[in-house]
Amino acid sequence: MLTGETTLRRLPIRTKLAVALAVPLLALVAVTVLEVVKTSSDVADVREQTELAQAAIGPSGIITALQNERTWLAVELIGQQDGFEVPVRGYDETRAQTDAAIASFRDDLESGSRAVREVFQEPLANLDGLAEVRADIDASTAPRTPDNIEFAGEIFDRYTDLIRPFFSATTRISLAVDDPTLRQGTELADAVAREIEALSVLLRSVIVDSTLSEGGIDQSTEIAHIAALHSDFQSYADVLRNGTGPYARLIREHYPEDLVTSVNEQIEMALSTGRVDLGTVLDAVNVPRDEAFTGYQDNLHALIVERAAELESAAENRRVWFGALAVLALGVAVVLTWLVSRSITRPLQSLTEQAKEMAERRLPDAVLDILETPLGDDVEVPEVEPITVRTRDEVADVAEALNTVQDSALDLAVEQAVLRRNIADSFVNLGRRNQNLLGRQLDFITELESNE
């Protein structure tokens, strides 16, 4: 303990100040580093959230491509391709689009997180059976007429089995999104994808059951199945109709209300009469892309991507601004520390130099001038430059005290000079008195001698 105190006593004031200020500076640096790390972690979390949101809408490309391929074969196998407007026409075109969507999604997954890859591992593995389904279509020699609807239905169901696992995967991912706006967007994206699928499955069931069954849709199992599918369709439609926040405008501008109304009318007619007209049903859903759920889906995906970009940009901006603020605060702290240290050490250094000058030259010379004043001359106090510092703190008080000491020393020198002069005058007076006394004694002795 004594050794430490002794060491501190030997340190210059600048070093002591640096040591004293180093502690809060290091604390500031530590807090700043922790906050920057936390902000970076927040940025990473936001990126993870945006990645999840984009992964949730990513399979829509595969799902849409498979649905387009399924839609084409569904109308082509029954010879209705000329009377129905489909998104993509031709086996070569639909299959090429599907293959490209699958390859693109696999590439996106490779650059994404491991958790997302694991979620979509099973749905992608099921796509290995796509080649077999296509081979069965190519091998079919059945005439492309409505009588081929049973085979078309079987192929339709096999495509449906390939599509369905992607919905479960997107639902799992959407539940993992924490941002409320993004989560609502992914839930709507999941709902619109399921709605498109529900509409396709519903129409397929209505057309197949009303066509293949002699009595149409007259069995309780058929009615219950179609009613259940219709209920799913209406349920998803309600979800898509009730979006809030930034999605409210999307619903007002792109929700296909006319399409939903037309489909409900056709399904209710099928359930009540047991029959549907194939051309009427196809016409009810044969609407432009912007007036269908696909248009709603496209605009929804654009909103989700925009929101994800905004969140990521905002998080990145926060990190940049906080980092800049931290650097600025640290720089200001260092500059203030330097200024404070300088404001203390410079006056002390000036005080030290002036005190040495006073002690070694100015004061001794002034005292010597006073003491060497010739006898008979008046003692004058020489003008000695006082110690001056440009502060009003304790250092200025010390300088004032030193000036007082200097004045006292000069006053003492003057008193000593005066005292010496008074003593000299006393000796002169005493000598004169002794001389007078001695003269009188000599006169007296002379007088005595004369009398004798």
Disulfide bonds with the S-S distance in Angstrom:
none
